Amino acid sequence: MSSETGTLITAEEFFRMPEPANGSRQELVRGVVVTMPPPGFQHVDIQINVAFFLKQHLRTHRIGRVTAESGVRTERGPDSVRGPDVAFWSAERLPLDITPLGYPDEVADLVVEILSPGQTRRGLRDKVREYLAAGVRVVWVVEPDNRSVTVYRSAEEGRVYEEGSVLTGEDVLPDFSVPVAELFAA
C-alpha cells in the first residue's frame, strides 16, 4: 500500500493512509505519494479569506459547495489526487444531498491554488494544466507577492486581476464578486 516500496497506490488507498505526524501535506501523483511542507501563516490566511468569501456567497446562492484542501481526482490508472487550497463543486456536478466520504468521482468546477514560497511557477503551471485536462472549468492562482489572482480557463492563457480589480465567478459562480484586495486583508 505504500509508494515508498515502488508500488503505485490508488486514490482509495491514498485516502485510507494516516495523516503525516509532522503536519506535512501530501498529494498522490500518478500513483506516488508526494510530500510537501505545511503552508505558512500568510498562505493559510489567504486560503481562509478565499474560502470565506466563497462560502458566504454559497450561503445565499445554494448552487454548490466549497472545500479547503479536499482531494480532487485528476487522473486514473495510475491515480492522481491533488489537494487544492480551495475548491468549488457545483450542485450539477456534486448534488448538495451527496457528501462523499473520500474523493468525489466528479471533478471540481473551480480550484484555487495559492503560490507558496517553495513552489516553482513551472510546477504550478503543470498543475493548472492537469486540473484543466481533468475537467476543472476554472483555476485561480493567487500570488501573494504581487497581490494578484490569475484566472485560467485554458492552460495557455490566464487573465490577471490585480489588487485594485474585482474578481468575479463568471459563469461558474454566478453573481459572485470580491475585490482582490480583500483576499489579502488581515
N, C-alpha and C positions, 0 to 999 in steps of 0.2 A: 504494500500500500504506500510505500514511501518512494518519492522520486530520487532520494539520496542514493538508492541502490541502483539507479539507472532504469528502473521500471517506470513507465509512464502511468500516471493515475488519471482517473476520470473525475468529472466535476462532482459526482456523487461522493466519491472517496475523499476528495478535497474538502467538501462540506463537512464531512464527519471528522476531519482532523481536529485535534485540540488547538486552541489559540496559542500562539507562541508566548512562553512565560516572560520573555523580555519586552513584550509590548510592541514588537515589530509588526508590520503589515505584510500580508502575503497575497500573491496572485498566482493563478495557475496559467502558465503559458505553454501551449501545445504539450500538455501532459506533465510539465515540470513545474515544481513549486519555486517561485522566485520571491525572495525575502527583501523587504525594504525597511529602512529605519522608520520609526514612527514620525509623523509630521510634527513640525514645530508649532509654537504658540500662534504665530501670525497666520500660518496655513489654516489651523483649526478655527481661528477667529473668523476668517473669511468664509470658510466652509459653513460655519453655523449661520452667518449672515445670509448666504445664498439659500441654504435650506429653509431658514426662517421666512424669507420673502416668498419663496415658492409655496411653502406650507400655508402661509397666511392667505395667499391667493386661492389655494385649493379649499380653504375653509368656506369661502363664499362661492366658489365655482367648482362644484363637485365633479370634476372631469378626469380625475386620476389621483395618483398618489406619488409622494416624494420620499426618497430614502437617502440615507447618508452611509457611504461605504458598504453598501449591499452589493453582492456579486452580480455581475452581468455576464451571461454566457456570450462569447463572441465567436467561438469556433467549436466544432465537434470532430472527433476522430483524427488526431488527438484533441482533447478538450482544452479550451481556454476560458478562464473566468477572471475578468478584470474587476477591480474594485474602485469604480469612480468615486470621487469625493462626494458627489451628489448625483442622483438620477431621478428622472420622472417617467412614470409609466402612465399612459392614457388609459381611461376606462375601456376603450375599444381594444387595446392590446392586453390589458390585465383587468378584468372586471373587478369593481370595487368589493364585491362579495366573495372574492377569492383571495386568500392570503397564503401564498406558497411558504412551506416550511424552509425549503432550500432555495436554490436559484431558479427563478421563473424560466420556463421554456421560451417565453416571449422576451424579445429584446426590448430595452427601454426606448422611449421616444427621444429623450434628451439625456445626455450625460454632461457633467461638469467636472473638469479636471483643473486643479489649481497647481500651477507650476511651482515646484519645490526647489530649494537651492541646489540640491544634489542631482536634480533631474536634467537631462540634456534636452535641448529643443528637438533634436533628431528623434530621440526616443519618444517624446511626446507626439511628434508628427506621425510616427509609426502607429502609436496608439489611436490617434484620430482616424487614420486610415482603417485600422482594424474595427473600430466602432462603426464607422460608416459602412464598411463592407458587410458587417453583420446585420445591418438594417436600422441602426440608430438614425433617426431623422436629422438631429442637430447635435453638435458638440460645441460646448462653450469652454474655451480655455482662458482661465483667469490668470493674469500676470501681475503679481503683487508689486514687482519692482517699478513697472511703468503705470500701474494702476489702470489697467485696461482689460477688456474682455474681447477675445476674438471668437466670432461665431462662424462655425464651419457647417456647410450643407454638402460640400464636396471636399475631398482631401486636397485638391489643387488650389483652392482659393478660400480665404476667410475674410470676413468683414470685421474691422477693428472698431470697437466702441471705446472711446477714451473717457477719462474721468468726468468730463462735462457733458457726456452723452446720456441718453436714456436707452436702456436695454429693454427690448420687448420680447414677448414669447412668440410673435408672428403667428403662423397657423398651428403651431404645436401647442402653445399655451395662449389661446385667445384671451384678449383683454389684460394680459399680464404686462406690466412695465415697472421698472425700477431705475432710478438714477444710478449710474455706475458707481458714483462716489459713495453711495450707501452700502455697497458691498464691502467697502474698505473701512467703514466707520467703526470706531472702537465701541 
